[in-house]
Amino acid sequence: MHPIFLSCQAVFFDFDGVIADSTQVKIRALTTLFASYGTAVQEAVVRYHLDNGGMPRHEKIRHCFTAFAGQSLTEAELEQAGLTFSTLVLDEVVAAPLIAGARDTLERLKLADIPVFVVSGTPGDEMRLIVVRKTLAPYFAEVHGSPQDKPTIIADILTRRGFSSNRCLFIGDAMADYHAAMARGLHFLGIVPAGRNSIFPANVPTSPCVTLDW
């Protein structure tokens, strides 16, 4: 076990690509959402999505419609696009397998009485429903998502719970996760699928699976 866990007060997790192996689910949903705009737009949207993991969903969808589809959405249209996306992904994310090591790590943290938090770019209500339907709710002290951004969510938890940031860990797979952790002074472990190059700075520890032994 990494030395940080000897004095760890809390662990923060992203969800897609960290707890659930659901990255391809989101790619398929975005491809469907932008199907009427053609292949070039779909490819640009997917590239943006992959380059900006962890961004709040509505912010990402708005940008993609504006930048790639040339559409400026009203708030009502943005809300409808978000609902459509949610319909496309919900059951598939619930059905998606867990990332290797995730359940074991959650079990070990629970046994060690270390509180665990979800900090996701998925809308909060949807994220909480997914956690319940995947029977993961007993592992988490709190589950959070957009519209609040990740640094804001982390800061709120640190303050309310009285945690010291340098005794907390964030486990994520996106630069948004890394930046959120650094902004709040947390330790960070990057999840990088086997065979892929790390997107994180060279000094950042990474693992292809969710583990306490890094």
Steps between C-alpha positions, in 0.01 A plus 500: 500500500628846408622701803232765446238255620661473842364846577237541227183683603298459178515381140326678211410312182396601154252243365511433124827327418591475868219312671298392194645396165256730324715724281378338177139539616540878506674500160213305343245736653676811371526345154126439505419846638686666210405247230298752295806726460715248313813299558745792515304665783463169683875439482576852624257457789656168603851649486391792716333262744812287533724806537274652768402214726344603828339818367141561620267340247287801409811715453647239265179456299452875462857542374467215250179636352647850470852415384437198277132500398469880470194503725447743787265320739240666720489383860194289418675340203810432709286339768331280240836398351618407847187292563546323167861421586395371843242270342766363265754423773319420824424129457832433327704663778303299756580183304866587438761287681715654770858601432747234617569537870219747568277285716792351693636848570159623613472198729842565649422867559171410665672249729760766587216745580636755252213704350469496121340761273393507135588825321373476142415715199175306463193688633471435871151346505591260217829411667326412826244286315777313318686432825183360659410286198856359485463406871801716588327747732620333825860580406457875465456766765377749237444501123536827309480616140438802281394779472759577770855461376740257662723750688187654656364162606833396651540829687152467647565145622838592648344789691188321621685185604806673643744303284858609435556510125850350527348194667248436220530326162321551169487209253411609146561437132479852356703819514195669655535256791872572532448878488220479758724299733792740456275804550394366840836350605400133483723206410411351160505160332433490125318206347654425158371198305761236421680571174416871493736790561444703814342843449634615836829676585798265527517517880137393551453138617272296273348155492291300249279385787354651816738408778631607838838344421661756272 
